[in-house]
Amino acid sequence: MPKKQSIKPLKKTTTKKPLKKKTSVTKPLKKTTAKKPEIKKTTVIKPPEKKTTAKKPEIKTAVSKTAKKPAKISLREKKLQDIKKNLIAQKKALLVGALEALNELPGQTVFPDLGDQATAEIERNFMLRLKGRERKLLKKIDEAIERINQKTFGICDKCGLDINIKRLEARPVTTMCIDCKTLQEEEEKLREG
């Protein structure tokens, strides 16, 4: 007689408890049908089968070696990323300074002496003018960051040539090369003079 192999289940199985019979009053006019006997179901959990897959041989190619190396960034691109970091830091500093100045800005006050009143008004207007310049600078900084993201930063708006990296480091919000800017300033002097 062959031996019976017992399979141990991984999880405990629960057996359903038999349902209690409900007693109900049947109406005499209806026919009653015999109920089918309840069948108890038991589940047997089989241990998971181990899947074995054949390993594919690794093929080394020249393409896979070059794909792993990161692309080299040119010196100009690296400088442009440094300029972008500096612009973002400058923008944060301007925003913090503007918030502090807004809290410290004196309101309209009336002084008994007209000289004191005039001095207070001049100081207030001076502060507001400085904040106006900072607001314009913030706008230029945002435009420069946007040009960096669009890969058009460092290209002169007038002639289309690359702006010297030293000029960009000195004045990162510039949109013109030194030659075009010099011509523009000379034209402005001729118009004014």
C-alpha positions as CSV (number, residue, x, y, z in Angstrom):
1,M,0.0,0.0,0.0
2,P,1.5,3.4,-0.9
3,K,2.1,5.9,1.8
4,K,-0.1,8.9,1.9
5,Q,1.8,12.2,1.6
6,S,0.5,14.9,3.8
7,I,0.7,18.4,2.5
8,K,1.1,21.0,5.2
9,P,-0.9,24.1,4.4
10,L,1.0,27.4,4.7
11,K,-2.0,29.2,6.3
12,K,-4.5,27.9,8.6
13,T,-7.8,27.1,6.9
14,T,-11.0,28.0,8.5
15,T,-14.0,25.9,8.2
16,K,-17.3,27.4,7.9
17,K,-19.7,26.8,10.7
18,P,-22.9,25.1,9.8
19,L,-25.8,27.5,9.4
20,K,-28.4,27.4,12.1
21,K,-31.7,26.3,10.9
22,K,-34.2,29.0,11.0
23,T,-37.7,28.0,12.0
24,S,-40.3,29.7,10.0
25,V,-44.0,29.4,9.9
26,T,-45.1,28.3,6.5
27,K,-48.4,29.2,5.0
28,P,-50.6,26.3,4.3
29,L,-51.6,27.5,0.8
30,K,-48.1,27.3,-0.6
31,K,-46.3,24.2,-1.5
32,T,-43.1,23.6,0.3
33,T,-40.1,22.2,-1.4
34,A,-37.5,20.0,0.2
35,K,-34.3,21.9,1.0
36,K,-31.1,20.6,-0.4
37,P,-28.5,19.5,2.1
38,E,-25.7,22.0,2.7
39,I,-22.3,21.1,1.4
40,K,-19.3,22.0,3.4
41,K,-16.5,23.4,1.4
42,T,-12.9,23.1,2.5
43,T,-10.0,24.7,0.7
44,V,-6.6,23.3,0.5
45,I,-3.8,25.8,0.0
46,K,-0.9,24.5,-2.1
47,P,2.5,25.9,-1.5
48,P,3.6,28.2,-4.3
49,E,5.6,26.6,-7.0
50,K,9.1,27.9,-7.6
51,K,9.5,29.3,-11.0
52,T,12.8,28.8,-12.6
53,T,13.8,30.8,-15.6
54,A,16.9,30.4,-17.7
55,K,19.2,33.3,-17.4
56,K,19.9,35.1,-20.6
57,P,23.6,35.6,-21.4
58,E,24.7,39.1,-21.0
59,I,26.0,40.7,-24.2
60,K,28.3,43.6,-23.8
61,T,28.3,46.0,-26.6
62,A,30.0,49.3,-27.3
63,V,26.6,51.1,-27.2
64,S,25.9,50.1,-23.6
65,K,29.3,51.4,-22.5
66,T,28.7,54.8,-23.9
67,A,25.1,55.0,-22.7
68,K,26.3,54.7,-19.0
69,K,28.6,57.7,-19.2
70,P,26.9,61.1,-18.5
71,A,27.1,63.7,-21.3
72,K,30.0,66.1,-20.8
73,I,28.9,69.7,-20.2
74,S,30.8,72.4,-21.9
75,L,32.6,75.1,-19.9
76,R,30.1,77.7,-21.2
77,E,27.1,75.6,-20.2
78,K,28.6,75.1,-16.7
79,K,29.1,78.9,-16.4
80,L,25.5,79.5,-17.5
81,Q,24.3,77.1,-14.8
82,D,26.4,78.9,-12.2
83,I,24.9,82.2,-13.4
84,K,21.4,80.7,-13.1
85,K,22.1,79.7,-9.4
86,N,23.4,83.3,-8.7
87,L,20.3,84.8,-10.3
88,I,18.0,82.7,-8.2
89,A,19.9,83.6,-5.0
90,Q,19.8,87.3,-5.9
91,K,16.1,87.1,-6.5
92,K,15.5,85.5,-3.1
93,A,17.6,88.2,-1.4
94,L,15.7,90.9,-3.2
95,L,12.3,89.4,-2.2
96,V,13.4,89.1,1.4
97,G,14.7,92.7,1.4
98,A,11.5,93.9,-0.1
99,L,9.4,92.2,2.5
100,E,11.5,93.7,5.3
101,A,11.3,97.2,3.7
102,L,7.6,96.9,3.4
103,N,7.2,96.2,7.1
104,E,9.6,99.1,8.0
105,L,8.2,101.6,5.6
106,P,6.8,104.5,7.6
107,G,3.2,105.5,6.8
108,Q,2.0,109.0,6.2
109,T,2.6,110.9,9.4
110,V,1.9,114.5,10.2
111,F,4.7,116.4,11.9
112,P,4.2,119.7,13.7
113,D,7.2,121.2,11.9
114,L,7.1,121.5,8.1
115,G,10.9,120.8,7.9
116,D,10.4,117.4,9.6
117,Q,7.4,116.7,7.4
118,A,9.4,117.4,4.2
119,T,12.4,115.3,5.4
120,A,10.1,112.3,6.1
121,E,8.4,112.6,2.7
122,I,11.8,112.7,0.9
123,E,13.0,109.6,2.8
124,R,9.8,107.8,2.0
125,N,9.9,108.7,-1.7
126,F,13.6,107.7,-1.9
127,M,12.8,104.3,-0.4
128,L,9.9,103.8,-2.8
129,R,12.1,104.7,-5.7
130,L,14.7,102.1,-4.6
131,K,12.0,99.5,-4.4
132,G,10.8,100.4,-7.9
133,R,14.3,99.8,-9.2
134,E,14.4,96.5,-7.4
135,R,11.1,95.6,-8.9
136,K,12.4,96.2,-12.4
137,L,15.5,94.2,-11.5
138,L,13.4,91.3,-10.3
139,K,11.5,91.4,-13.7
140,K,14.9,91.3,-15.5
141,I,16.1,88.4,-13.4
142,D,12.9,86.4,-14.1
143,E,13.4,87.0,-17.8
144,A,17.0,85.9,-17.7
145,I,16.1,82.7,-15.8
146,E,13.5,82.0,-18.5
147,R,16.0,82.6,-21.3
148,I,18.4,80.1,-19.6
149,N,15.6,77.5,-19.4
150,Q,14.8,78.1,-23.1
151,K,18.5,77.9,-24.1
152,T,18.5,81.4,-25.6
153,F,20.5,83.0,-22.7
154,G,23.8,84.6,-23.7
155,I,22.7,85.5,-27.3
156,C,22.6,89.2,-28.2
157,D,19.1,90.5,-29.1
158,K,20.6,92.9,-31.7
159,C,23.2,91.0,-33.7
160,G,22.5,87.4,-32.7
161,L,26.1,86.6,-31.6
162,D,27.1,85.0,-28.3
163,I,27.6,87.4,-25.5
164,N,31.1,87.1,-23.8
165,I,30.9,84.9,-20.7
166,K,32.7,87.6,-18.6
167,R,30.1,90.1,-19.5
168,L,27.3,87.7,-18.5
169,E,29.1,87.0,-15.2
170,A,29.3,90.8,-14.5
171,R,25.8,91.7,-15.7
172,P,23.8,88.5,-16.0
173,V,20.5,90.3,-16.9
174,T,22.0,91.8,-20.0
175,T,20.5,91.0,-23.4
176,M,23.1,92.7,-25.6
177,C,26.8,92.1,-26.3
178,I,29.2,94.9,-25.4
179,D,29.5,96.2,-28.9
180,C,25.7,96.6,-29.4
181,K,25.2,98.1,-26.0
182,T,28.0,100.6,-26.6
183,L,26.3,101.7,-29.9
184,Q,22.9,102.0,-28.1
185,E,24.4,104.2,-25.4
186,E,26.1,106.4,-28.0
187,E,22.8,106.9,-29.8
188,E,21.1,107.8,-26.6
189,K,23.7,110.4,-25.8
190,L,23.3,111.9,-29.3
191,R,19.5,112.1,-28.9
192,E,19.8,113.7,-25.4
193,G,22.6,116.1,-26.3
